[in-house]
Amino acid sequence: MKNKIIVSSEEEGMRLDRLLFQNFPDYSPSEIFRAIRSGEIRINSKRVQNFSRLQLGAIIRIPPQFISKKEGNEEVVKMTPPLIKHIPKIIYEDETVIVVDKPPHLAVHGGSGINWGLIEYLRYRYQQPKIELVHRLDRETSGVIIIARNRKSLRVLHQQFREKSVKKVYYARVFGRFPKKIRQISTSLFKRKSDDYTHKVITSKTGSPALTNIELIKSDEFSLLKVRPQSGKTHQIRVHLQSIGFPIIGDNRYANFDQNKEFVKKNKIKRMFLHAHSISIIHPVSNQKQEFCSQIPSEFTQKYLN
């Protein structure tokens, strides 16, 4: 194996880190990220970021230690077992897609100090290093998420997301008595990035348009909402609800820090109250509409909050 990878038509459009995860499963995500940040891994001799998209024919430089380790393990078929505490439930699977009911606290992929996430677990479980996330859920969000088992299915499903034909429904429980008259939030969102690759989303007139539809299920001190995001911006539901004064319970990033911390401790809350209840897609092979659902968690309807 040479110390470079030339991007093929099958790999075109992939993120750099996803390609490296597939090709070097013996290296943890944090080791791969470190090699990218240090410049050991480059594209067309230029330093890049882990989320850089690959262009057809681009040349990826691979450090010698990656090559030697891979060549020394060519006969090893199985990848390293993932070390995760929260095992996801498989809702549906066929030769094209896998649909998962993700528990809270499980990241969708490794990185930022997390060695293993949902995608690493599934690659190990199915012994398929090339399966990919179609979309994402925040680590603290539970519910339905779709995985593609090949690049063709991934491209078809990504196109559906771009065309906004994918329909998603979430449940959220928020601080405060939510007014029935609020049915929609349309504030633009802007993602601020820092040097350590973390980000926080804010409302901004200069940001990207975002639309969230809301249906009030129960209004009390801690209201229950059914939420339908019409655009797929990072942290959209969390930021939109916080921006109008109704942050999600257990949201350590966007809810009022002191209020949320005290409330979570008092009620022994162990999660953020945001749940991806359902998602509907057009199956990439059968072209039939399919909807997948995850039951709303019992704690979303309990009355113990005070």
Stockholm file with secondary structure:
# STOCKHOLM 1.0

chainA/1-306         MKNKIIVSSEEEGMRLDRLLFQNFPDYSPSEIFRAIRSGEIRINSKRVQNFSRLQLGAIIRIPPQFISKKEGNEEVVKMTPPLIKHIPKIIYEDETVIVVDKPPHLAVHGGSGINWGLIEYLRYRYQQPKIELVHRLDRETSGVIIIARNRKSLRVLHQQFREKSVKKVYYARVFGRFPKKIRQISTSLFKRKSDDYTHKVITSKTGSPALTNIELIKSDEFSLLKVRPQSGKTHQIRVHLQSIGFPIIGDNRYANFDQNKEFVKKNKIKRMFLHAHSISIIHPVSNQKQEFCSQIPSEFTQKYLN
#=GR chainA/1-306 SS CCSEEECCTTTTTCBHHHHHHHHCTTSCHHHHHHHHHTTSSEETTBCCCTTCBCCTTCEEECCHHHHHHHHHTTTCCSCCCCCCSSCCEEEEECSSEEEEEECTTCCSSCBTTBCCCHHHHHHHHHTCTTCEESSCCCTTCEEEEEEESSHHHHHHHHHHHHTTCCEEEEEEEBSBCCCTTCCEECCCEEEEECTTSCEEEEECTTSBCCCEEEEEEECSTBCEEEEEESSCCTTHHHHHHHHTTCCBTTCTTTSCHHHHHHHHHHHTCCSCSEEEEEEEEECTTTCCEEEEECCCCGGGTCSCCC
#=GC SS_cons         CCSEEECCTTTTTCBHHHHHHHHCTTSCHHHHHHHHHTTSSEETTBCCCTTCBCCTTCEEECCHHHHHHHHHTTTCCSCCCCCCSSCCEEEEECSSEEEEEECTTCCSSCBTTBCCCHHHHHHHHHTCTTCEESSCCCTTCEEEEEEESSHHHHHHHHHHHHTTCCEEEEEEEBSBCCCTTCCEECCCEEEEECTTSCEEEEECTTSBCCCEEEEEEECSTBCEEEEEESSCCTTHHHHHHHHTTCCBTTCTTTSCHHHHHHHHHHHTCCSCSEEEEEEEEECTTTCCEEEEECCCCGGGTCSCCC
//
